């Protein structure tokens, strides 16, 4: 008996603009639509 596992997922979102490779490494994502800068928690910002 053979067990076949199929992984069905999208590797790259279609038709989204992309950062340059250097900018993508700095921001941590290739797509501007998926970039959300970390602003810390309220406690960290008040310190």
QUISULFEN-V595136 format. One record per pair of residues at least 12 apart in sequence whose ideal C-beta (glycine too) atoms are under 7 Angstrom apart, sorted by the first residue. I is the first residue (numbers start at 1). J is the second residue. Records with the same first field share a line. If there is no record, write none. Layout:
I = J, J
//
This chain:
13 = 31
16 = 31, 33
17 = 32
18 = 30, 31
19 = 32
//
